[in-house]
Every structure is written in structure tokens, then in C-alpha cells.
Amino acid sequence: MPRGRAFTFTLLAMVAFAANSVLCRLALQHTAIDPATFTGIRLAAGAAMLGLILLFRGAAPGGNWTSALALFAYAAGFSLAYVSLPAATGALLLFGAVQVTMIGRGLWSGERMDAWQTSGLLVAACGLVGLLLPGLSAPPWQGAALMLGAGIAWGVYSLRGRGAGDATASTAGNFLRSLPMALLLVLAMARHRQFDTAGVAYAIASGALASGIGYALWYAVLPSLKATTAATVQLSVPVLAAIGGIVLLGEPLTLRLVLASIAVLGGVALVIARRQHA
């Protein structure tokens, strides 16, 4: 892929990933839609968009039920968490949990880290702990726990997707398989079901644009990126989500969040950078 197109696709994909946090928080804070309905519509819109992309390519969906379960767990936890979490805090917790899960899996399978990588991982972990410590600007523990769980689920989903021959086809199939699970969630929370036009529009945008097209762009450009570059550019997602939360939602930028972001993103960046020199 030409360098200019690769840069554009990468930038658009990172903006799309960050937009998921902003759209979800925007819907749950400023419209009547409930998190279960948002999750169901998001997954359905994502499945429809990815299905259209596969139809255009003449490809068939792939995936499996285990990965679909991980995808659903991520999407449900993500929406439920954003009932109470600011966009920036949620994105940082999600990113931190994803990275710790993936690094932890590598260590479990026998990978070794040098002193600098170990220090980076500890700094990142301390950043997450510092963000969650009790205090006036601490996030609600229920929302934080849900987002950490969503991050672990997404980490598992990402690990299971490594080596997939056609990542877009696998993702489309997993979105499709997640729909019965989403329906069960909507039925289980039927007493709380509510929605309006704006909430549905945000959910469709999150599923079709930020998720469906975002993932398609990312998987299209991924073969053109070095592994270290691909990991590094994802550090921008929590930052972009923070900017979106401040500009579009009027969320405050607290000192605790700034320090935690520096620790988490800096620690992960150190692990990634040392992998490049290993």
C-alpha cells in the first residue's frame, strides 16, 4: 500500500476507535437510550456494514463462537461502563486492560522481558492503580470494573484473532454470531429498555462507522505496518478520546487523569520500544 494511503487509513482507523468512546458516552449521557439497546444496535449495525464490505469483495464471513463471545463481552461491558465513566477515563482503562492482558499472555507463554520492559509494565500498572485510588476525581468503581472487564475481553479477542487469514471476514462473522447474545442482553434488561432517535443514530454510527468501517480500514492497512508501528499508533486512541470528550462533551481534564495517562501510555510505549530492539 502506498505510504500516503497507509497514513490516511491509519489515522482514520485511530479516530474511529476513539470515536466509539465518545459516541457511546454521548448517547448514554445525552439521549434516552439504555446501554443494552445501544450494545444490540451497535453490534447489528457493525455486522451489517461488515457484511456489505464482504459482499462487495465477494468473500464469506469467518470467525467462531468463542471469539464472538469475547466480542460481545467487550461490547456489553463497554456500554455498561460508559453509563458512569467519562470518555477519556474509559478509553484509558480499556486500553490499559487490553495491553496488560496481551502482555500477560505473552509472559505466560514464555516470552521474557528485559529490565526496561519490566519497568515499563510496572509503571503502566501503577498508572491504572493510581487512576482507581479513592479520591474526589476517582472514577466510580462499578464503571471502572466493567471497563477493565471489557478491556480483558477485547485483549482475548485480539489474541484469538492473531494469524487469521482474513481478519475482516473473521470480524464480520464474529459480529454476526454476537447478535443472539446481544438479543439475550436486551431481553434480560427489558425493564430498563428505552431509546430515542438520537440514541439510535449514535449507536448506528458507533457500529457501522466507528466499528465496521474502522476495523475494515485497520485490517486493510495492518499488513503495511511493522508490528511495533501498529502497536505504537494505538497509543493515540486514549488521547484522541480525551480530546473528543473535552471538546464534544465538556469533560474536565483532571491532574489524576493526566498523570495516569502519562504513566500508562509511557509504560506501554517503553515495552513496545524495547521489543523493537530485542
Secondary structure, DSSP 8 states (H G I E B T S, - for coil): --HHHHHHHHHHHHHHHHHHHHHHHHHHHHSS--HHHHHHHHHHHHHHHHHHHHHHHT------HHHHHHHHHHHHHHHHHTTTS-HHHHHHHHHHHHHHHHHHHHHHTT----HHHHHHHHHHHHHHHHHHSSSTT---HHHHHHHHHHHHHHHHHHHHHTT-SSHHHHHHHHHHHHHHHHHHHHHHTGGG----HHHHHHHHIIIIIIIIIHHHHHHHHGGGS-HHHHHHHTTHHHHHHHHHHHHHH-----HHHHHHHHHHHHHHHHHHHHHHH-
